[in-house]
Amino acid sequence: MCELKLAEHFVSINGEGQKAGELALFLRFAGCGLNCSWCDTRWANEKDAPYTLCSVPELLELAKEADVRNVTLTGGEPLGRAGIGELISGLIRAGYEVEIETNGSVPLEGYIGSGASFTMDYKLPSSGMESRMYTANLPLLTEKDTLKFVCGSGEDLERAAEILEEYKPACKVYLSPVFGMIEPAEMVDFMKERGLNGVRLQLQLHKFIWPPEMRGV
C-alpha cells in the first residue's frame, strides 16, 4: 500500500486561484524538486521536514471528517509521487472538487482528464527556477485550470507577458505579487500598459487575514 508524506492538513479559505475565498481542506505534502528564492513553504521542502505517512484510505477519511466540498492538494509538490493518482481518483469518486497546486516542473499528461483542476505556477526569473519549467504543460491547461505567475520584479512582469504572447493559454491567468517584493499598483499599471485583457491580479488573501508567516491557514 502506498503512503504519502503529509506535512500538514487544515481547513481554511483558498487564498488564491479560481476558488479564492471558498472553504477547502488543504492536504500539504512534504518535498519539492524546486528551490524558489521567495518560497513561503520552504519548511515543508527541507530534507528533515516533519511529515506523517498516510495511506490513501486515511487521507480519504480526513476529507470525510473535514466535511467541506473543496480539497486542495499542495506542497511542496503533490504530483509525481506514488499514490497521488489513486488519491485524486478516490476524492473525485467521493464527490469532492479537487484542486491541485503544482509548481510547473512536473508533466501533467498523466493527470489531465482526471476530473481535478490545476493551478500551475510558471516560475519567473526572480524565482531562480525558470529553467526547470515544463512548457509542454501550457497547451494542456483548459478553462477549468489556472496559470499563475508569481511576480517579484518588473523583469518578471515582462517575462510573464512574453509567455502569454507565445503560448496563448486557454486557461484562466493570474498575476500574483511576491509578498513585500513588488507593489500591486505597479502590476496594475503594467497590465494597463500592455492591455492584458482577461488576466487577473490576485493577492494572497490569507496573508492579509493572518500573519504572512503563519502556518495552517
Secondary structure, DSSP 8 states (H G I E B T S, - for coil): --EEEEEEEEEEE--SSTTTTSEEEEEEES--S---TT-S-GGGTSTT---EEEEHHHHHHHHHHHT-SEEEEESS--SSSTTHHHHHHHHHHTT-EEEEEE-S-S--TTTTTSS-EEEEE---GGGT-GGG--GGGGGG--TTSEEEEEE-SHHHHHHHHHHHHHH--SSEEEEEE-TTTS-HHHHHHHHHHHT-TTEEE---THHHHS-TT-S--
